[in-house]
Amino acid sequence: MTSIYDQDLPRNEANFAPLSPLGFIERAALVYPDRLAVVHGRGAQALRRTWAQTYARCRRLASALRQAGIGKNDTVAVMLPNTPPMVEAHFGVPMAGAVLNALNTRLDAETIAFMLDHGEAKAVIVDPEFTPVMQKALALRQSSLPVQVIEVEDALYGPAPVRLGGLDYEAFLAGGDADYAWEGPADEWDAIALNYTSGTTGNPKGVVYHHRGAAVNAISNVLEWDMPKHAVYLWTLPMFHCNGWCFPWTVAARAGVNVCLRRVEPEAIFGMMREHGVTHYCGAPIVHGLLVNAPAALKEGLPQGVKAMVAGAAPPASMIEGMEALGFDLTHVYGLTEVYGPATVCAKHEAWDQLDIGERARLNARQGVRYHLQREVQVLNQDSLTPVPHDGETMGEIMFRGNIAMKGYLKNPQATAEAFAGGWFHSGDLAVQYPDGYIKIKDRSKDIIISGGENISSIEVEDVLYRHPDVLAAAVVAKPDARWGETPCAFVELKAGAETTPEDIVAHCKKHLAGFKVPRAVVFGELPKTSTGKIQKFELRRQAGSATAIDV
């Protein structure tokens, strides 16, 4: 029987519109047309544009793409650093109905060629810094589909090392209409972006985002951070990484300022913070570590109360102390490419401020609770899909469901079905859940070390390594062992000037770990990292077979 609430109450254009983050820039330009939206560079030479100017450029880009024959569900790839054209692409491309594929600028030509072909890119926008690798990638493509090349010029960088024979970006925009009457998606389930996973084993998978997820995660970012209007956001996090955790759309929602940054270097970061009054920034632990361990002279005169967001490895006590010394407020979030970047947050409580640094570090090391607009995050038994006891000890797999989850993997129905089996997105991260509902990762499924039948969490060992005052970065992987099957092998990057020995590291671990968890091998050196600062454990696993063993 039809309910009275379903009778003669139709959905129509007056009472329903598909969710999309594109409306955020339209509102920012309407309400705050003269507020600063983008700044690129420092001093008198810096490029500055208002929200009205930025919105007009995005509309020009959308119009020009449509005139070039690019429209609904066509892929537009971009090979750009965190510069103004990258901000514009996050709005102009989907305004044309197309799908934005932000390419990782650290990738090799072969991988880029695969992504261009797999995503069926019809156009690619390229920064001058990356024209050499793009030239190789275009030559390596297997597809016969043509790709329109659009080349950016950046006065702060200089001329491109090579020319690709494409259209000039500014000339391309000039041919577009600044008043272009773009339309939002007909369905909020329409694709807005394509992001590729790291592809450490075989070809990377293409993660497809929808307009609804992009909008609700952008708003969740505002809510988790209590982000005020006109926040000044420094782009230390690559916009190619999960679309910058959706922050291009978040900043527009708050009519904030995008402070562009081509390279993550402490001197440039601190200089931007002082000159532009930065209030917010995000990054992997390595980024925050760079700032904490920078020379004291670089840290003088910084704005106080800067909000910092960290994802990846849990922040150790030394990082929390270092950030507090800078006057920064650190928030720990967790997520994956498949859930638009961060989808849980370690929401802090005022009572924690009264605790000692060790206890605060323990609490802040947890991955926390669901984002505001994510429906559910649970630690579930991998077989029964039932919640594990909230005892902080029973391990299960972190699983998500709700609006902040991908559409699926492009052209990969089997992987999509496996990822969403049982009505949950399976993260692959093993964790426990505490009585207060907070989640803490114990390890990735593939990173658990099984030594003599005992499970060893690599994260637990890494947490101990980070407590050593001379350790800058650390990662633990399994090393084959004839007797135990495998044992922990620690790769350690020391702070500049440190004279710590492998034996010192082992002695430190023995104070805090059961004997079977103590690394049997310690290797010093710079750790391999992705462009987003994530340590590449697959590379370390390759090296572990030749690591020098230490008797413990």
N, C-alpha and C positions, 0 to 999 in steps of 0.2 A: 504494500500500500504506500502510495506517495505521501510523504510528509507535507504538512502545511508550509514548512520552511523550504520546500522545493517547488511549490506551486506558484507560478506567475512571478518568480523572482529570478529572471534570466541573467546570466553573465553577459555583460556588454562592454563596449569601449568606455562607457562612463564610469563603470565600477570595477573594472579589472584591467590591468596592464601587465605584460610579462616583465619579470624582474630583469634588470640589466644594469651594469655599472656605468653605461654610457650616459645616462641621465645626470650623473654626478658632475661631469664637466660642463654640461649645459647649464645647470643651476649655478655652478661657481662663476661662470662667465656672466650670467644674468644678474646675480646678486652682488658679486664682487668683481666687476669687470676691470677695475684699475688696481686690484691687489696683485702683488708679485706672485707668479706661478712657477717660473723656471729661472734659475740662475746658473750660469756655466762659466767658471773661471773666477779669478780674484782681481780685486782692484778696479781701476778705471777701465781695464780691457774686458771685464766680465760682460757676458751677454745676459741681458735681463728681458724677460717677457711677462706681460700680465696675463690674467686668465682670459680676458677678451682676445688678446693676440694669439694665445695658445689654442683656444677653441677655434678661431678662424683658420689657423694652420692645420688643425686636425680635420676640419671640414674640407679644406682644399685638398688634403691628402686623400680623403675618401672620394671626393669628386674626381680627382685625377685618376685614381684606381678604377673607378667605374668607367671613365672614358677610355681607359686602356683595356676594357673588356673583362675586368676582374669584378666578380660579384659574389652572390650567395654561395657559401661553402667552398670558395676557392681559397687556396692556401697562399699566404704572403709570408715568406721567410725574411728575417732580419738578422744581420750579423753586425751588431752594434754594441758599443760599451754604454755605460750609463751617462749618455749625453742627451740633449734636447730631442733629436729625432727618435730616440727610443721611447721617450715619454709620449711623443706624438703618435707613434705607431700603435700604442696600446689603446688609443681611441680612434684614430683615423682608419685603421685597417678594419676593425669590426663595424665602424659606421658605414663602410662600404658593403657590409654583409659578409665580408671575408673572414678567414680564420688566421690569427697571428701565430706564427711559429718562430719564437725567439731562440736563435741558435746559440749554443755554448761557444763563446769566443776562444776557448782554450782547446777546442777539438782539432784533430788532424783532418786533412783534406779528404781522406777516404771515408771517415765517419760522416762528415758534412755532406759529401756526395750521396751517401746512402739516405740521409734524412731528406735531402731535396727531392730525391726520387720517390722515397716511400711516402712522403707527405704530398707529393704531386704539386710542388710549389710552382705557381705561375709567375711569381715575381720574387726578387730578393733585393733588399735594401742593404747596402754595404758601407761600412765606415772605412776611411782611407787606411787605417792601421791594419785592416784585415783583407785588403785586396789581394796580397800574394797568396794566402791560403785559399781564398775564394776562387782565384784564377785556377788553381790546381783542382779544386773540388768540382768546378764546372766542367773541366776537361775529363774528369773521372766518371761523370754521370753515365749511367747505363740507359736512362730513359730518353726517348726521342721527343718528349714533350718540351716545347720551347719555354725558356725562363727569361722574363724581362728583368734586366739588371738596372738598378737605380743606385747611383754612386753619390755618397754624401761627401761634402767638403767641410773641414773643420779648421778654422784659422788658428785655433789653439794647438792643433796637432801638426799642421803643415800638409804639404801635398802628398798624395798617395804614392807609394813606391812604384806601383804599376797602375795603368788604366785598364779597365775591363771593357771599354767600348760601350758602356751603358749610358743611360740618361743621367743628367745632373739632377740631384734631388731638389735643389731650389727651383730650377727651371721646371721640373715636374710639378711641384706645388703651385708655381705661378700659373700653370695651365688649368688649375682647378678653381672651383668656385668657393669663395670664403663664406657665402651664404647658402651653401649646398643644403638642401632639405633632406637630410639623412633620416632614415627610419630605424627604429629599434627592431629587435628580433620579433618575428611573428609568434615565435614560441620560445619561452625562456630555456627550453631544453636544447635550443640551437647551439652549435659549437661556437665558442669565442676564441679559443686558443688551443694550440697543440704544443706539448712539451715532451721532450724525449728523456727517458731515464738514462742512467749512466752507461748501461750496456757493458757491464764488466764481464759477462759471460755470454758471448754471442752478440747479435745486433741489438741495439737499444729498442725499447718499446715506446710507441707514441701514445702519450697520455692526453686524452681529449677532455677539455674543460667546457662547461656550459655557462651561459649567461647568468643563470640563477645562482650557481655556486660561486662565480666570481663576485657577484653583488653581495651575497650574504657573508662571504668570508671577508670582503673589504669592510663591511659594517662591523663584523665581529672584531676586526683589528681595532677599530675605533673604540668599541666597548671594553675590550680587554685592557687597553692602555688609557682609558678615559681621555682620549686624544682631543685636545681643544681645537677650536677654529684657528686657522692660520698657523698651525704647527709648522715648524721649519724642519724638514726631513732631509737628512744627508744620505745619499745613495751609496753607502758602503756595500750593500747587498746587491749582487748582480741582478738586473731586471730579467736576464734570461733564465734565472733560477726560479721556477714556479711562478713566472711573471712577477718576480720581486715580492713573493709571498702576498700578491694582490695589492701591494702598497701603491702602485701607480693610481689605482682606482680609489684607494683609501685616502690618499693625499687630496685628490680632487673632491671627495666627499666633504672634506674639512676646509676646502679652499686654502690649502696650505701652500708651502713653498717646496719645490723639488730642487734641492741643491745637488747638481750633477757632479760626478766624480769619475774620471776616466780610470784611475788606478788607486788601489788601496795601499796607501803609504802613510805612515804616522805623521810626517811633517805636513802633508797635504790635508789630512783629516783634521788635525788640530788647527791648522790655519783656517780651514773652512768653518770650523766650529766657532772660532773667535770672530772672524769677519762677518759671518752671516747669522750669528746667533742661533745655531742649531739647537733644536729641542729634542729631536728623536733620531735614532738610527738603529739598524739591525745588522746582524752578522753571525757567522759561525764562531766557535770559540777562538779560533786562531786570530780572528780580527780583533776581538777584545783583548786577547793576550798581547798582540802587537802594541796596543795602546797602553796597557798596564806596564809593560816592560820597556817602553820608550824612554829616552833620556829625560831627566827631570826638566831640563830647559825647555823642551817642547811642550810641556804640560802647563806652563805658566799662563795665567789669565784666561783659563777656560770658563765658559758659562757653567753655572752650577745647576744641578737638578736635571741634567740631560737624561732622557729616558732611553735605555738601551735594551734591545731584545736579543737573546741568544738562543740558538737552536743547535741541535746536534748533540755532542757530548755534554753531560751535565756540568755546570760550572763548579769547579773545585773551590775550596775555601780560599786559596790564594787569589783566585780571580775575583771572588766576591769582595775580599778585603781590598784588592787593588782598585776595583771599581768604586768602592766607597771612598777610598782616598782621593780619587779623582772628582768626587762629588756626583757620581752617576748612579742612577737607580736601575738595577738590572732585573729584567723579567725573563724567566725561562719558559720557552714554548717547545712544542714537539709536533712533528707531522712528517708527511712524505709528499713526493710529487703528486701522488694519486689523490691526496686530500688538500690540494691547493697550497701546499706549504704547511704553516702551523694550523693545527686543528684542536690542540689541547694547550692549556696554560697552567703553570704552577702558580695559581692565584695565591698571593701572599696575604698573611693576616698580621694585624698590628701587633699582636702578642709575640710574634716571632722576633720583633725588633729588640726585645728584652733578653733574648737568648744569646749564649756565647757563639762565637763564629763557627765552631765545629758543628753545633746543633743546627744553626741556620743553614749551613752548607748542606747538611743532611736533608733538611726539609726542602730546600730549594733545588736539590738534585733530582727531585721527583718530576715526572713529566706532567703530573697534575690531573686536571679535570677537563671536560669537554669545553670547547669554545661556545660562546653564547648561542650561536645559531646552528650548531651541529646538534643533531637529534640525540645521538647516543655514542658513547665510547665505553667499551667494557673489556676486561680481561676474561677471555673465555677458554674453556677446555677445547683443545683443537679437534677432538673427536666428537664430543657431544654438543658443542656450541652452547654449553651452559656456563653461567658465571662461576669463576673459582671463588673459594672462600675469601672474604676480605680480611685476611690475617697477616698480610705483608710477607708471607712465606710461600704460599702455593702458587706455582708458576702456570701461566697460560699464555695465550697470544692476544695482543692488543687488536681489537676489531672495531671498525667504525660503521655507522650507518646514518644517513641523513642527507642534507642538501650539500654539505661540503665533501663531496666525493665525485670523482671523475665520471664521465659517461662510460668510459672503458678504454681499452687499448685499440688503437687504429689498426684495422685489418688483421686483428688477432682474436678471433672469437673464443678460441680455447683458453688463452690467457685471461681474457675478460671473464669467462665463466668460472674459472678457477679462483680468480680474485674475489668474486662476489658469491661464492658458494654459500648456500644457507641463508642468504639475505644479509650478509655482512661483508664489508671489505676487510680482507685478511692482510694485515700489515707485514707479517713475518717477524715482528718484534716480540720477544718473550718478556713477560713482565709479571709483577705481582700487584695486588691492589690492597690498600690499607683500609682499616676500619672507617677512616674519614672519606673514603672513596677515591683518594689520590692514587695515581698509577706510578709505578717506577719500573723502568726497563731494566731487565737483567742481562739481556743479550739479544742479538739477532739469532735466529734459528741456526744459521750457518756458522755463527761465531762461537757457539758453545764448544768448549774444549772438554773432551772426555778422556780423562787420564786414569787408567787402572779401574775403569768402571764408574768413576766419580765425575759428576758434571762440575765444571769450573766456569764461572762467568768471567769472560774477558773484561767486562765493564767493571766488575768488582776489583780485579787486579789493577786496572787502569786508575780507578779512584784512589787506590793506595799510592800508586806511582806519582800521581799529581800532588800528593801531600808532601813529597820531597821538595825542599826549597830550591833545588837546582834544576828541576825538571820543567821545561817549557811545554813539551808535548810528548804524549806517550800513546802507544798502541800495543795490544797483546794479541797474538795469534797462536794457533796450534803448531807445534814442531814435532814431526814424526819421531817416535822413540821406540826402540826395539823392545824394551821391557814394559813400558806403560801404555803403549799405543800412540799417545801423544802427550806432550807436556807444554806448559806455557812458555812462550818466547816473547820477551819484552823488547820493543824498539823504542828508543828514548832519544828525544831531541833536547839537549841541554841548553840552558841560558848562556849567553855570551860570557866567557871568562870562567865558567864553572870548571872545577878540577875533580869532579866526582868520578869514581871508578865503578866498573860493573859490580865489584864486590860490595861497594857501599850501597848500591841499589838493592842488591840481594839482602844485605843485612837490614835495610830499612823495611823491606817487604816481610821479612821474618818476624818483625815486631808486631805486624798487623794482620797477618794471614796464617791460616793453617799451612803446615809444611807442604802438603801436596799442591797448594795453590801458588806457591812461590815460584817465580820464573826460573827455569833451569838454564836459560840463556838470556843474555842482555846484549843488545847491539846499539851502539851510539851512532848518531848521524841525523841528517835532516830527513824528516818523514815525507814521503810522497803524498801530495794533496791534490784534490780537485780544485777547479777554479773558484768554488764556493767555500774552500777551506776544509772540506771533509777529508779525513785521512783515508787513503786508498789501501784498505786492508788486503785486497786481492794481490796487490804488488808485494806487500810484506809477506804474504803466504808463499809467494814464489821464492823469496829470499830466505825464508825460515829454514829450509833444508841445509843451508850452508852456514847458519849461525853458529858462533863459537859457544860451546856449552861450558857452564860453570858448575862445579860440584856444589851441591847444597845439602 
